[in-house]
């Protein structure tokens, strides 16, 4: 029987006939906070010049104070998106054209685009098969004389191995940025993820644990980096003379400023973060307990010294036990009514920008970025673990896309068991 015939023939009553409520952490508190700002008539407090308003309005400053307190850091810099935050973070490092920054291939494209933005060269490291986070062994293999920094990505809700990454960074005098967009509220040995690097930060866009629609916040204990990120956020080129900045490298400013409404909402959302994370953890634990005995299924790994906030519930299937590929398996699970299922994430090095375009120069060589005689290979095969996960084994449930009651979680487990029995892969 072909894959299409298998899907067409699969029938019976659907395990989960009801629809799931969309995840929505926004409540009355956020509504009242937004209305207060609207009634004030002051929707932004920023001015792009060296004046007191350079740092933004009252709500922006209040949110940044709240972040400093929650994450226990010296500096917090709010931005209008996490993409803006990544650009500001990389720019703060005094990166020059041709410098290399190592990052994970298993991430949203913005992580790598922030590197290209400053005419630096992204170098893709492979990932750990268990955590999906960047593999320190692969980082070390990719270091060259031009390496300046590492952007580690705390993917799906838990932290990278920052102990190993810090050892490498100290050995080679590298700066670490943590892209903790998907892991706010997670911790390593009690320390907040995102604060374990030289610069870290979080996304506040609409499908994260907490959100302001769009937004982000950077955190650091380094005053120099904080000041440079504040400048990049708000028209640096117009401010450096007034502030007396001597090093004006990368001082190209933008409007990366967070509005007062979003900042007011963000402060209310931050108060809820721990309880919202706790509920995702409860859901994930219940799913794991129900699925742990299914043959060939690997449920999420959680490091012993860290917590996981489960932006995604990431799984792997042993392809050798399947009569068809993982796409058919997941389609059968979807037919049972399980929401938020995906079979792919991202291998950034295989995106068209790396496979079909030369970003620097016009030499015409495929698979390469060219800059003054420098090149980097982005051909398939450079990140075998990430590529195998993408092609053969990985699939996930988006836990921040829907609300899940306990009874619905139990139905999800029943649906998995039904599909396993149908495919006779439990025997």
Secondary structure, 3 states (H helix, E strand, C coil): CCHHHHHHHCCCCCCCCCCCCECCCCCHHHHHHHHHHHHHCCCCCCCCCCCHHHHCCHHHHHHHHHHHHHHCCCEEEEECCHHHHHHHHHHCCCCCCCCEEEEECCCCCHHHHHHHHCCCEEEEECECCCCCCECHHHHHHCCCCCEEEEEEECHHHCCCCHHHHHHHHHHHCCEEEEECCCCCCCEECCEECCCCCCEEEEECCCCCCCCCCCCEEEEECCHHHHHHHHHHHECHHHCHHHHCCCCCCCCCCCECCCCHHHHHHHHHHHHHHHHHHHHHHHHHHHHHHHHCCCCCEECCCCCCCECCCCCEEEEEECHHHCCCCHHHHHHHHHHCCCCCEECCCCCHHHCHHHHCCCCCCCCCCCCEEEECCEEEECCCCCCHHHHHHHHHHEEEEECCCECCCHHHHHHHHHHHHHHHHHHCCCC
